[in-house]
Amino acid sequence: MKLDQTENRLANKLGCPESFAGHTRGGIFRSSGFAPCNYFSFINIDYKLTVRKQTGRMIIRRVKMIKIILDLCGGTGAWSKKYKEAGYIVINVTLPFYDVTKTEFKGDYIIFQGGTKKPLKIRIIDIYGILAAPPCTEFSYAKTNSKYPRNIKEGMEIVIACLNIIWACQYKLPTPLAKTTTLKFWALENPFGLLRRFLGHPVMIFNPYDFGDAYQKKTCLWGYFNLPKKNPLKEYSKDYIHTIGTSGDPLKKFDRLLTKEIAPESYGKLTRVERRAITPQGFAKAFFEVNK
């Protein structure tokens, strides 16, 4: 078998693009294209493989790691936006495109499906970080006066689906006795509410004003990540409802904002529910800076 045929056969086995065929030069593959996933959708990636001959056999070594960020229940993708801008491969696993509760795990791969897009197959080892923001409806204190009863079990089904994905990405260690996993970081976000009763005390609690956005929304973070440093807008009072802003006027609590005041740049483009779920950009930027 010729050298290039052997390279292509091994590259295909690793899941590299078929477009590599006939394009090896100096023992190095390089392509920016699409990785085939059988009948699944495609992921745009950048591959670089080194091929060398040693003791009569071909050895292919991955030189450049693929960095995929999963944005579970990501909605508009506000939390993962900085990663996308920095060149990471961001996959927003959110309705109506994918349903986290329909996720399947097959060997070294994870398959997202259950929505309007074709199933997406991803190699687990290529997942670098995970952001998760399951719906807060059933856990939120704002539902206290709702005419509909809480359905905690339904809310937890989505939380557990997110955690199953996070756990699945860490079962296979880099080496049998490794003290770390292949997942660099993960974080799960939800407003301050009943979810604490199920996940325990959060790693971090913050308000948007801690990172430069002038409103209140007490939010919890669980996970394994580097904590972003808070930089509050000003000295704040202890009063939870009427925190004083830089102008000297009280900062409104999130659930008291007018609809036009919630993510005003998206007013008229997104629904109120969608805009309420948007991650404050000050926090998103600070989180990215210490977790990349």
N, C-alpha and C positions, 0 to 999 in steps of 0.2 A: 504494500500500500504506500502511495506517495505521501510525502511529508504534509502537504496541505490538506490531503484527504483525512489523514489522521488527526490533524489539528481541528478540522471542522467537525469531525465525528465527536471528539471529546468536548469541543465547545458547545455543540448541540446538546450533549448530555448534561452540561452545566446550565442549559437554558439560555445560551447566548443567541443573538440574532442570526438568522440564516443569511442576512446580508453580509456577514463576515466572509462567506465562501469566496475564495479567490482573492482576498484582500489582505493576506498576511504578508508582512514585510520585515525581514531581519528578526524573525522569531517573535514579533510583537503584534498582537491584535489591538486594534483601537477603533471604536465606533461610538457615535452618539445616535442612537436609534431606538428601536422598539424591541423589547424582549418578548418573544412568543410565549404564550401561556396556554397552549393547546387550544381548546375552544373558548377560553376565557378572554377577557379584555386585555389590552396591552398597557404597559407602563413605560413611559419615556425615561430612559436611563442613560448613563454614561459608563461603558465598560472599558476596562483595560486589563488584558490578560497577557501574561508572559508565558511563552511556550519554549521549552528547551528539551534537548535530547540527552538522556542520561542512562547509562548502562542498558542501551538497547530499547528504551521505552520512552514514551512522551510524558512530560509532566506539565500540567497547566496550573499556574498559580495566580490567584486573584490579587492584583496589586492595589487597586483602588476600591475602597469600600463604598457601597451604595448606602446613602443615608435617607431612609424613608421615615417620615413623620406621619403617624396616624392621628387624625383629628376625629375622635369618636363623638357622635352626636354634635358635630361641629357647627351646624347651622350655616351662618354666613361665612364661616372660616376666619372670623376676626382674631381668634387666639393664635391660629397657625399662620397668619398673614406674614409675619416677619420671617418665618422659616422659608416660606415660599419665595419671598423677595430675595432671600440670601442664597437661593439655589438648591435648597433641599427639595426632595420629592415629597410633596404633601398630598395625602389621600384623605379627603373629607368623607368619612363614613357616616352619612347622615341621610335621613328621609328627605325626599322620596327616592333618592338614588340607591341607598343601601339600608338594610335593617340590621342593626347590631345583634338583635335576638335571633337572627337567621344564620349567623356566622357558623362556618364549618371548619374543622381542623383535620387535615389529612397529612400525616407524616410530618415533613418539614415545611408544609405550606399551610397558609390560612386563606380561606375563601370567603369573600364578602358577597352577599347576594340579597334577594328578597325585596328589591326595589325596581325602579324603572330602567336601571342600567344592567348590562350583561354582567354575569358573575365575574369577579376580579380575584385572581389567584396571585398571592405574594409569598415569596420565600421568607420565612420567619426570621432568619438570621440577618436579613437586610433591613429589618425594622429597627431604627435608631432610637426613637422616642415616641411616647404616646401621650396625647392630651385627651382628656375625657370630660365631657360636660353633659351628663344625663339630665333629662328634664326634671325640673324642681317642683312641678305642679303639686305632687302628692306630699311633698315634704315641707313646702313653704308655709311660714307663719301667715302669709297673706291670705291663705285659704281658710283661715279660721272662721270668717264670716260668709263663706260660700254656701249656697243652697244645696250643693252636691257633697256627699260624704267623701272623706279621703279613701283612696284605694292604695294603701301602702304596699300591698303585695304586688300590684301592677307596676308601681313605681320602682320597686326593688328588682323586678325582672330585668329592667333595662340596666340598672346599676350592676347587677350580677353579670349580665352579658358583657359589659365593659370590663369588669374585673377578670372574667374568664379569658378575654383577649389579652389583657395585661399579663396574667399568669402564664398563659400558653407561650408567650414570647420569652419566658424566663426558665422554662423547664429544662431545655437543652443547654448545658453549660459549655463554655469554650473548650474546657478540658474536664476530664472526669472529676478532678478534685479542686476545681477552680473556686476562688473565693468571691467571684463576681459573675454576672450574667452578660449576655450580649446586648441587653437593653440598657441604653445609657441613662435614661430617666423616664419617669411616668408621673402624671399628676391628674387627679380627679377633682373637679370643681363643682360646688353647689352652694347656693345661698345659705346663710346661717338658719338652720331649721332642724327638722326631725331626723335628717339623715345621720346626724351625730349620734343618735341613739343606736344606729346599726353599725357604723364604721368607727365609732369612738371619737376621741378628741382629735381634731384636725392638726396637721403639721403647722399650718399657718392660717391666720384670719386677717383679712384686710378689707379696707374700703377703697373705692376708686380714688378718693381724695388723697390716699396715701401715696399715689403715683401720679398726681397731677390733674386728675379729672374731678371737676368741682361738683360732685354729688355723692350721696351716701348709698351704699348697698353692701351691707355686711356679708362677706363671702368667705367660705371655708375651702381649704385645699388639703387634700390627703395625697400621700404618695411618697416617691423617692426622687428628690430633686434638690438642686441648690436653691436656697431661699433668696429671692430678690430683695434688695435693700429698699426699705421704705423711705420716701422723701416727701412727707406731708406738705401740703400747700402752705400751712401756717400753724401757729399754736391753736389747738382746738379746745373747745369747752368739753366738759364731760357729759353734757346733755345729749342723749342719743338722737333725739329728733331735731334739735335746732343747733347743729354744729355751725360755728361761725366761719365764713369763708374769707377770702382775701379782701373782698370789697367791704367787709364789715357786716354784710347781710347774712341772715341765716341760710345755711345750705339745706335744701329740701331732702327729706328722706325719699328714697327711690320710688316707693309706691304712692308718693304724693306729687310726683312730677306730672305736668300736663303732657298729653300725648305728643305734642310738638316738641317738648323738651327732651324726650327720650331719643337718643341718637338722631338729633335733628338733621344731620347730613343724609340720613336715609329716609326721612319723612316723605311719604308719598310713593316710595319705592318698595318698602317692606311693610308688613303688617305690624301692629303694635306688639303682638306676641313675639315676632321675630326680632324687633328692635329691642325689646326688654331683655332678650337673651344674649345680646351682643357683648362680648368681653371688652371692658374698657381698654383703650389702646395704650394708655400709660402703663398699666400693669402688664399687658401683652409684650410690650417692648422690654420692660425691665426683666420679665421672666426669660425672654429669649436671650438677653445679654449674658445671663449667668447659666444658661442651659443650652449649649450649642456645641 
